[in-house]
Amino acid sequence: MPLIAMENLRKVYLAGTVEVAALEDISLTIESGEFLAIMGPSGSGKSTLMNILGCLDVPTSGKYCLSGEDVSSLNRDQRADLRNRKIGFVFQGFNLLPRIDAVQNVELPLIYGRVKKSLREENAEEALRLVGLSDRAHHLPSQLSGGQQQRVAIARALVNKPEIILADEPTGNLDTKTSEEIMVVFRSLNQTQRITFVLVTHDSEIGEMTDRKILIRDGRIEGDLRR
């Protein structure tokens, strides 16, 4: 059974009285442990697809199953629970709180999950270790480089031990050298922790570092390339 299975998925938005199809006839499977990119130009539908993959939105029609569970049939609270158990998110803008240190930023998902303080600290420190930032645990975001801030954001995504990490333009704010370093972190986590990585990007160089590229244009998949 694939980790992710989409069948004839469609997403339509209303612009006034006009229907606008953001996604059309998306059928896609992703196996556990894959390292792939979803690529396409601005307005292609890749962000809409990521939102559905991340249980942040639901399709208008079609089916989306995550670990065998039909996400399309779940209500908002059930989707939130599934999202918290299965998925970690990394964004272009880091989204760190400026007045708390790295380990406290990483702890945030555990606070929301009402995990005990002693266990929160232990898990947050372990996540920072996995991204090579143990020595920066008590630094504020302003005391960290852009690459280090993104590592903190990755550690925060890891702290709930997700099966999937969805990364939306994760290197968009970084220079080329730092982008390559972040991709090395992603690859290492994919190989050592067996986490499935789905990177949403328009950067062809980032796409070339993955094992598989899903190409999307005008809301449709136009290519599925494997190395």
C-alpha positions in Angstrom: 0.0 0.0 0.0 1.5 3.4 -1.0 1.9 6.1 1.6 0.1 8.6 -0.5 -2.5 7.7 -3.2 -4.5 10.3 -5.2 -7.1 9.2 -7.7 -8.8 11.5 -10.2 -8.4 14.4 -7.8 -9.9 17.8 -8.8 -9.9 21.1 -6.9 -12.2 24.0 -8.0 -12.5 27.5 -6.5 -15.2 30.0 -7.1 -14.2 33.5 -8.4 -17.5 35.2 -8.1 -19.9 33.0 -10.0 -17.1 31.5 -12.2 -15.5 28.1 -11.4 -11.7 28.1 -11.6 -10.1 24.6 -11.7 -6.8 24.7 -9.7 -6.3 21.0 -10.2 -7.7 18.6 -12.8 -7.5 14.8 -12.9 -4.6 14.3 -10.5 -3.7 10.7 -10.0 -0.5 10.1 -8.1 1.1 7.6 -5.7 4.1 8.2 -3.4 5.8 5.3 -1.6 7.2 5.5 1.9 10.8 6.8 1.9 10.7 8.6 -1.4 12.7 11.9 -2.0 10.9 13.9 -4.6 10.0 17.3 -5.9 6.8 18.8 -7.2 7.7 21.4 -9.8 6.0 23.9 -11.9 5.7 27.6 -12.7 3.8 30.1 -10.6 0.1 29.4 -10.8 0.6 25.9 -12.0 -1.3 24.4 -9.0 1.6 23.0 -7.1 0.8 24.9 -3.9 -2.8 23.8 -4.0 -1.6 20.2 -4.4 0.7 20.7 -1.4 -2.1 22.0 0.7 -4.2 18.9 -0.1 -1.2 16.6 0.5 -0.7 18.3 3.9 -4.4 17.9 4.9 -4.8 21.7 5.0 -7.4 21.5 2.3 -9.7 18.9 0.7 -10.3 18.1 -3.0 -13.6 19.1 -4.7 -13.8 15.6 -6.1 -11.7 12.5 -6.3 -9.9 10.6 -3.6 -6.8 11.2 -1.4 -5.6 8.4 0.9 -2.8 8.9 3.4 -1.5 5.6 4.9 -4.7 4.0 3.7 -6.9 6.5 5.4 -9.4 8.4 3.1 -8.5 12.1 3.9 -11.4 13.3 1.7 -14.0 11.9 4.1 -12.5 13.5 7.3 -13.8 16.6 9.0 -11.5 19.5 10.0 -10.6 18.2 13.4 -9.8 14.7 12.1 -7.6 16.2 9.4 -5.8 18.2 12.0 -5.2 15.1 14.1 -3.9 13.2 11.1 -1.7 16.1 10.0 -0.1 16.4 13.5 0.6 12.7 13.6 1.9 12.2 10.1 3.2 15.4 8.6 5.9 18.0 9.2 6.1 21.3 7.4 9.1 23.4 6.3 8.5 26.8 4.7 10.5 29.4 2.8 10.2 32.0 5.6 11.4 29.8 8.5 8.4 31.2 10.7 10.5 31.2 13.9 9.3 33.2 16.9 12.0 35.9 17.5 11.9 36.2 21.3 12.5 32.5 22.1 15.6 30.4 21.5 16.1 27.5 19.0 15.1 24.7 21.4 12.0 26.6 22.5 11.0 27.1 18.8 11.4 23.4 18.2 9.3 22.5 21.2 6.2 24.5 19.9 4.4 21.6 18.2 4.9 19.5 21.4 3.4 22.3 23.5 0.4 22.4 21.3 0.3 18.6 21.7 0.4 18.9 25.5 3.5 16.8 25.8 5.2 17.0 29.3 8.0 19.6 29.6 10.8 17.1 30.3 9.9 15.1 27.3 9.5 18.2 25.2 13.1 19.3 25.9 14.5 15.9 25.3 12.8 15.5 21.9 13.6 19.1 20.8 17.3 18.6 21.7 17.3 15.4 19.7 15.7 17.0 16.7 18.4 19.8 16.8 21.1 17.2 17.0 19.7 15.5 13.9 20.1 18.7 11.9 23.6 19.5 13.4 22.6 22.4 15.7 23.1 21.0 19.2 25.6 23.9 19.9 23.0 26.5 18.9 20.1 25.3 21.0 20.0 28.4 23.2 20.6 31.0 20.5 17.8 33.4 19.4 16.9 33.4 15.7 18.6 36.8 15.4 21.8 35.1 16.4 21.6 32.5 13.7 22.4 32.6 10.0 19.7 32.0 7.4 20.8 28.4 7.0 20.8 27.8 10.7 17.3 29.3 11.0 16.1 26.9 8.3 17.7 24.0 10.2 15.8 25.0 13.3 12.6 25.0 11.2 13.5 21.6 9.9 14.1 20.4 13.5 10.7 21.8 14.5 9.1 19.8 11.6 10.9 16.6 12.8 10.0 16.9 16.5 6.7 15.0 16.2 8.5 12.2 14.3 6.4 12.6 11.1 6.3 10.1 8.3 6.3 12.9 5.7 8.0 16.3 5.5 6.4 18.8 3.0 8.8 21.6 2.2 7.4 24.6 0.4 10.3 26.5 -1.5 12.6 25.6 1.5 15.7 27.2 -0.1 13.9 30.2 -1.5 15.5 32.7 0.9 19.0 31.1 0.9 22.1 31.5 -1.2 23.3 28.6 -3.5 25.9 27.2 -1.0 23.4 27.3 1.9 20.7 25.8 -0.3 23.0 22.8 -1.1 23.7 22.4 2.6 20.0 22.3 3.4 19.5 19.7 0.7 22.3 17.6 2.3 20.4 17.7 5.6 17.1 16.7 3.8 18.9 13.8 2.1 20.5 12.6 5.3 17.2 12.6 7.1 15.6 10.7 4.3 18.2 8.0 4.3 18.8 7.7 8.1 15.3 8.3 9.4 13.4 7.0 6.4 11.2 10.1 6.2 9.4 10.8 3.0 10.3 14.2 1.6 8.1 16.1 -0.8 9.7 19.4 -1.9 7.5 22.0 -3.7 9.8 24.2 -5.8 10.3 26.0 -9.0 14.1 25.7 -8.7 15.4 23.3 -11.3 18.7 22.9 -9.5 16.8 21.7 -6.4 14.7 19.4 -8.5 17.9 17.8 -9.9 18.9 16.8 -6.4 15.9 14.6 -5.8 15.1 11.1 -7.0 11.8 11.9 -8.7 10.2 15.0 -10.2 6.5 15.5 -10.6 6.0 18.2 -13.2 2.7 20.2 -13.0 1.3 22.8 -15.3 -2.2 24.3 -15.6 -3.4 22.1 -12.7 -2.4 18.8 -14.4 0.5 16.5 -14.1 2.5 16.7 -17.3 5.5 14.6 -16.3 6.7 12.1 -13.7 10.5 11.7 -14.0 12.7 9.3 -12.0 16.5 9.2 -11.9 
